[in-house]
Amino acid sequence: MKDYTEIQIAYLLIVYFNWHGMDSNSQSETEWLQKKAHDIFQFQFGITKFETYVRNILNMSEVFEDDSKLLQEVGQHIISLR
């Protein structure tokens, strides 16, 4: 994780939690999370998988390299959680 900036880690965590149902779209996943919570070590050991997803599936390679642009994405996501 030392190879990533703080804002990159924040964005990768957003992807991680969205993959694991933290977007409140699945009642069964929400119930599972309330009972068991996430194993955050899955994030650390799979971080390159989440980066690959961001770069190749979300087509965010350019944004991922620019913390000022990425900060806007993280900020918009946080605002959308209200």
PyMOL commands that set and color helices and strands:
alter all, ss='L'
color gray80, all
select helices_A, chain A and resi 6-19+27-36+41-45+47-57+61-64+67-80
alter helices_A, ss='H'
color red, helices_A
deselect
rebuild
show_as cartoon
